[in-house]
Amino acid sequence: MTIYENAAKYLNQIKDELMAMQAWSAIPIEAHRLIDMGAFGTKTMAFTEWLQFVLIPRVQHIIETKGDFPAQSNIAAFAWREFDGLPNAQHLCTILTAFDDLFNQP
């Protein structure tokens, strides 16, 4: 499986898990919340919104254009801190850890 296929697989899992957590929105995010949003969207949105409205579209664009992925990814570290103590988010954190591992190979 190529890195693009693996990334697409994880994006689908992230989406499915956000839906299972009832954290997926059918309503698009307001455009102004995507400006100066800070790391992981912390200035303007919830982390789950950042996953849906920033991470997933960015990675889908890279996949579609066969672009370059970042040299490394640390989304899971933020997710584990963000969701600390929320048992229904552990599976999402595990998926994000596997996603990060795609890019954090030595």
DOLUMRO-645253 format. One line per field, with one value per residue: chain; x, y, z of N, C-alpha, C in turn. Coordinates in nm, 3 decimals. Example, Ala and Ser with C-alpha at 12.3 -4.5 7.8 and 13.67 -1.06 7.14 Angstrom:
# residues 2
kette	A / A $
n_px	1.319 / 1.285 $
n_py	-0.569 / -0.225 $
n_pz	0.780 / 0.708 $
ca_px	1.230 / 1.367 $
ca_py	-0.450 / -0.106 $
ca_pz	0.780 / 0.714 $
c_px	1.320 / 1.290 $
c_py	-0.330 / 0.003 $
c_pz	0.780 / 0.787 $
END
This chain:
# residues 106
kette	A / A / A / A / A / A / A / A / A / A / A / A / A / A / A / A / A / A / A / A / A / A / A / A / A / A / A / A / A / A / A / A / A / A / A / A / A / A / A / A / A / A / A / A / A / A / A / A / A / A / A / A / A / A / A / A / A / A / A / A / A / A / A / A / A / A / A / A / A / A / A / A / A / A / A / A / A / A / A / A / A / A / A / A / A / A / A / A / A / A / A / A / A / A / A / A / A / A / A / A / A / A / A / A / A / A $
n_px	0.083 / 0.055 / 0.184 / -0.007 / -0.242 / -0.252 / -0.274 / -0.525 / -0.685 / -0.660 / -0.772 / -1.041 / -1.098 / -1.064 / -1.271 / -1.493 / -1.471 / -1.502 / -1.766 / -1.885 / -1.838 / -2.010 / -1.917 / -1.897 / -1.975 / -2.245 / -2.273 / -2.097 / -1.793 / -1.757 / -1.594 / -1.424 / -1.326 / -1.122 / -0.908 / -0.610 / -0.603 / -0.441 / -0.228 / -0.343 / -0.594 / -0.666 / -0.725 / -0.967 / -1.149 / -1.286 / -1.085 / -1.180 / -1.323 / -1.114 / -0.987 / -1.185 / -1.236 / -0.993 / -0.755 / -0.845 / -0.939 / -0.693 / -0.514 / -0.654 / -0.628 / -0.351 / -0.333 / -0.494 / -0.350 / -0.113 / 0.084 / 0.341 / 0.382 / 0.401 / 0.721 / 0.713 / 0.468 / 0.265 / 0.014 / -0.122 / -0.005 / -0.103 / -0.375 / -0.400 / -0.349 / -0.554 / -0.786 / -0.763 / -0.875 / -1.122 / -1.291 / -1.428 / -1.283 / -1.048 / -1.007 / -1.000 / -0.766 / -0.581 / -0.602 / -0.508 / -0.247 / -0.145 / -0.173 / 0.010 / 0.243 / 0.287 / 0.437 / 0.645 / 0.863 / 1.193 $
n_py	-0.118 / 0.223 / 0.534 / 0.727 / 0.579 / 0.461 / 0.692 / 0.785 / 0.576 / 0.610 / 0.865 / 0.809 / 0.645 / 0.828 / 1.010 / 0.833 / 0.772 / 1.023 / 1.064 / 0.852 / 0.943 / 1.146 / 1.392 / 1.501 / 1.741 / 1.841 / 2.087 / 2.335 / 2.493 / 2.832 / 3.061 / 3.261 / 3.148 / 2.990 / 3.144 / 3.266 / 3.068 / 2.937 / 2.679 / 2.357 / 2.464 / 2.588 / 2.851 / 2.924 / 2.713 / 2.390 / 2.098 / 1.869 / 1.988 / 2.104 / 1.874 / 1.780 / 2.000 / 2.109 / 1.935 / 1.693 / 1.793 / 1.908 / 1.690 / 1.527 / 1.684 / 1.668 / 1.396 / 1.374 / 1.533 / 1.408 / 1.517 / 1.643 / 1.508 / 1.627 / 1.627 / 1.520 / 1.431 / 1.532 / 1.504 / 1.319 / 1.338 / 1.583 / 1.521 / 1.314 / 1.462 / 1.653 / 1.497 / 1.370 / 1.160 / 1.114 / 0.847 / 0.769 / 0.874 / 0.744 / 0.554 / 0.717 / 0.862 / 0.654 / 0.591 / 0.833 / 0.822 / 0.609 / 0.726 / 0.942 / 0.787 / 0.712 / 0.916 / 0.963 / 0.799 / 0.671 $
n_pz	0.000 / -0.082 / 0.055 / 0.015 / -0.012 / 0.241 / 0.399 / 0.313 / 0.405 / 0.683 / 0.709 / 0.649 / 0.868 / 1.077 / 1.021 / 1.047 / 1.318 / 1.440 / 1.370 / 1.513 / 1.767 / 1.775 / 1.692 / 1.446 / 1.207 / 1.006 / 0.913 / 0.747 / 0.860 / 0.967 / 0.754 / 0.858 / 1.089 / 1.012 / 0.974 / 1.108 / 1.314 / 1.492 / 1.636 / 1.569 / 1.556 / 1.793 / 1.868 / 1.753 / 1.725 / 1.819 / 1.880 / 1.749 / 1.546 / 1.404 / 1.312 / 1.133 / 0.957 / 0.881 / 0.895 / 0.758 / 0.498 / 0.407 / 0.395 / 0.218 / -0.012 / -0.056 / -0.112 / -0.345 / -0.526 / -0.529 / -0.372 / -0.148 / 0.170 / 0.512 / 0.679 / 0.931 / 1.184 / 1.455 / 1.563 / 1.723 / 1.981 / 2.069 / 2.063 / 2.257 / 2.489 / 2.472 / 2.488 / 2.729 / 2.981 / 2.867 / 2.787 / 2.553 / 2.349 / 2.312 / 2.105 / 1.878 / 1.934 / 1.914 / 1.643 / 1.535 / 1.629 / 1.477 / 1.227 / 1.249 / 1.265 / 1.003 / 0.896 / 1.065 / 1.041 / 1.076 $
ca_px	0.000 / 0.133 / 0.158 / -0.133 / -0.350 / -0.256 / -0.329 / -0.669 / -0.746 / -0.668 / -0.871 / -1.173 / -1.114 / -1.082 / -1.408 / -1.586 / -1.463 / -1.566 / -1.911 / -1.924 / -1.832 / -2.107 / -1.839 / -1.891 / -2.076 / -2.296 / -2.273 / -1.959 / -1.742 / -1.751 / -1.462 / -1.340 / -1.266 / -1.006 / -0.803 / -0.538 / -0.667 / -0.344 / -0.193 / -0.457 / -0.718 / -0.702 / -0.775 / -1.099 / -1.238 / -1.255 / -0.991 / -1.255 / -1.354 / -0.990 / -0.968 / -1.281 / -1.236 / -0.857 / -0.668 / -0.897 / -0.928 / -0.553 / -0.456 / -0.721 / -0.567 / -0.220 / -0.357 / -0.545 / -0.248 / 0.012 / 0.177 / 0.434 / 0.335 / 0.501 / 0.829 / 0.668 / 0.336 / 0.251 / -0.127 / -0.164 / 0.038 / -0.200 / -0.504 / -0.397 / -0.365 / -0.686 / -0.893 / -0.727 / -0.987 / -1.244 / -1.274 / -1.484 / -1.190 / -0.925 / -0.989 / -0.957 / -0.625 / -0.505 / -0.600 / -0.419 / -0.111 / -0.107 / -0.159 / 0.140 / 0.350 / 0.314 / 0.530 / 0.751 / 0.955 / 1.332 $
ca_py	0.000 / 0.347 / 0.628 / 0.795 / 0.485 / 0.451 / 0.818 / 0.786 / 0.479 / 0.672 / 0.973 / 0.746 / 0.600 / 0.948 / 1.055 / 0.737 / 0.783 / 1.150 / 1.040 / 0.767 / 1.027 / 1.254 / 1.515 / 1.536 / 1.841 / 1.850 / 2.230 / 2.384 / 2.591 / 2.968 / 3.086 / 3.345 / 3.065 / 2.924 / 3.245 / 3.286 / 2.974 / 2.882 / 2.537 / 2.266 / 2.542 / 2.617 / 2.989 / 2.951 / 2.598 / 2.269 / 2.010 / 1.783 / 2.070 / 2.117 / 1.748 / 1.772 / 2.111 / 2.149 / 1.820 / 1.604 / 1.852 / 1.927 / 1.561 / 1.485 / 1.759 / 1.608 / 1.266 / 1.395 / 1.593 / 1.333 / 1.615 / 1.601 / 1.510 / 1.686 / 1.536 / 1.453 / 1.469 / 1.517 / 1.525 / 1.229 / 1.390 / 1.685 / 1.454 / 1.245 / 1.565 / 1.716 / 1.405 / 1.301 / 1.131 / 1.086 / 0.711 / 0.751 / 0.931 / 0.666 / 0.493 / 0.825 / 0.887 / 0.541 / 0.611 / 0.946 / 0.774 / 0.532 / 0.824 / 1.007 / 0.691 / 0.711 / 1.024 / 0.973 / 0.687 / 0.716 $
ca_pz	0.000 / -0.087 / 0.164 / -0.017 / 0.021 / 0.387 / 0.453 / 0.284 / 0.497 / 0.816 / 0.703 / 0.661 / 1.007 / 1.160 / 0.996 / 1.108 / 1.463 / 1.475 / 1.360 / 1.624 / 1.887 / 1.750 / 1.682 / 1.304 / 1.178 / 0.869 / 0.881 / 0.726 / 0.955 / 0.915 / 0.693 / 0.944 / 1.194 / 0.954 / 0.964 / 1.234 / 1.406 / 1.585 / 1.623 / 1.584 / 1.559 / 1.931 / 1.889 / 1.694 / 1.710 / 1.895 / 1.812 / 1.658 / 1.427 / 1.329 / 1.239 / 1.023 / 0.861 / 0.840 / 0.867 / 0.654 / 0.364 / 0.367 / 0.359 / 0.094 / -0.122 / -0.082 / -0.175 / -0.481 / -0.611 / -0.509 / -0.318 / -0.044 / 0.308 / 0.601 / 0.718 / 1.052 / 1.232 / 1.599 / 1.595 / 1.831 / 2.111 / 2.106 / 2.085 / 2.386 / 2.593 / 2.457 / 2.525 / 2.852 / 3.069 / 2.792 / 2.734 / 2.418 / 2.250 / 2.306 / 1.973 / 1.788 / 1.963 / 1.860 / 1.497 / 1.508 / 1.652 / 1.358 / 1.119 / 1.270 / 1.237 / 0.859 / 0.862 / 1.164 / 1.021 / 1.068 $
c_px	0.089 / 0.101 / 0.026 / -0.253 / -0.365 / -0.316 / -0.479 / -0.744 / -0.763 / -0.766 / -1.012 / -1.200 / -1.136 / -1.225 / -1.509 / -1.587 / -1.524 / -1.719 / -1.960 / -1.927 / -1.936 / -2.038 / -1.819 / -2.005 / -2.116 / -2.294 / -2.128 / -1.920 / -1.738 / -1.607 / -1.371 / -1.271 / -1.144 / -0.887 / -0.740 / -0.593 / -0.572 / -0.321 / -0.314 / -0.589 / -0.757 / -0.756 / -0.920 / -1.195 / -1.196 / -1.160 / -1.063 / -1.295 / -1.230 / -0.963 / -1.057 / -1.257 / -1.098 / -0.775 / -0.720 / -0.891 / -0.784 / -0.491 / -0.523 / -0.660 / -0.429 / -0.236 / -0.398 / -0.439 / -0.115 / 0.123 / 0.266 / 0.367 / 0.441 / 0.604 / 0.795 / 0.533 / 0.326 / 0.108 / -0.168 / -0.124 / -0.060 / -0.334 / -0.507 / -0.413 / -0.505 / -0.798 / -0.863 / -0.849 / -1.119 / -1.232 / -1.327 / -1.392 / -1.063 / -0.901 / -0.944 / -0.809 / -0.536 / -0.494 / -0.503 / -0.273 / -0.061 / -0.089 / -0.024 / 0.255 / 0.384 / 0.428 / 0.650 / 0.846 / 1.097 / 1.389 $
c_py	0.125 / 0.435 / 0.702 / 0.706 / 0.469 / 0.577 / 0.825 / 0.691 / 0.542 / 0.789 / 0.919 / 0.700 / 0.718 / 1.000 / 0.963 / 0.752 / 0.915 / 1.136 / 0.956 / 0.845 / 1.140 / 1.391 / 1.558 / 1.632 / 1.839 / 1.995 / 2.275 / 2.489 / 2.729 / 2.998 / 3.166 / 3.264 / 2.988 / 3.018 / 3.264 / 3.196 / 2.917 / 2.734 / 2.451 / 2.340 / 2.594 / 2.758 / 3.006 / 2.833 / 2.485 / 2.181 / 1.918 / 1.859 / 2.086 / 1.989 / 1.744 / 1.878 / 2.156 / 2.026 / 1.736 / 1.669 / 1.870 / 1.795 / 1.508 / 1.556 / 1.700 / 1.475 / 1.285 / 1.448 / 1.518 / 1.426 / 1.556 / 1.612 / 1.580 / 1.581 / 1.460 / 1.506 / 1.441 / 1.544 / 1.442 / 1.282 / 1.496 / 1.620 / 1.385 / 1.345 / 1.624 / 1.627 / 1.327 / 1.283 / 1.106 / 0.949 / 0.693 / 0.808 / 0.849 / 0.603 / 0.597 / 0.855 / 0.777 / 0.553 / 0.723 / 0.909 / 0.696 / 0.625 / 0.894 / 0.915 / 0.680 / 0.807 / 1.031 / 0.854 / 0.740 / 0.703 $
c_pz	0.000 / 0.033 / 0.141 / 0.018 / 0.172 / 0.448 / 0.430 / 0.378 / 0.636 / 0.817 / 0.718 / 0.804 / 1.101 / 1.145 / 1.064 / 1.260 / 1.512 / 1.469 / 1.478 / 1.756 / 1.883 / 1.749 / 1.537 / 1.274 / 1.031 / 0.820 / 0.862 / 0.830 / 0.888 / 0.869 / 0.785 / 1.055 / 1.144 / 0.939 / 1.102 / 1.344 / 1.510 / 1.562 / 1.656 / 1.602 / 1.696 / 1.956 / 1.846 / 1.689 / 1.804 / 1.812 / 1.712 / 1.532 / 1.341 / 1.249 / 1.116 / 0.916 / 0.814 / 0.801 / 0.750 / 0.516 / 0.317 / 0.320 / 0.231 / -0.027 / -0.158 / -0.154 / -0.321 / -0.576 / -0.608 / -0.462 / -0.210 / 0.092 / 0.394 / 0.641 / 0.846 / 1.096 / 1.381 / 1.645 / 1.716 / 1.968 / 2.160 / 2.142 / 2.221 / 2.500 / 2.591 / 2.512 / 2.654 / 2.942 / 2.998 / 2.726 / 2.592 / 2.310 / 2.235 / 2.169 / 1.871 / 1.810 / 1.907 / 1.708 / 1.461 / 1.533 / 1.531 / 1.238 / 1.130 / 1.232 / 1.089 / 0.823 / 0.955 / 1.159 / 1.013 / 0.928 $
END
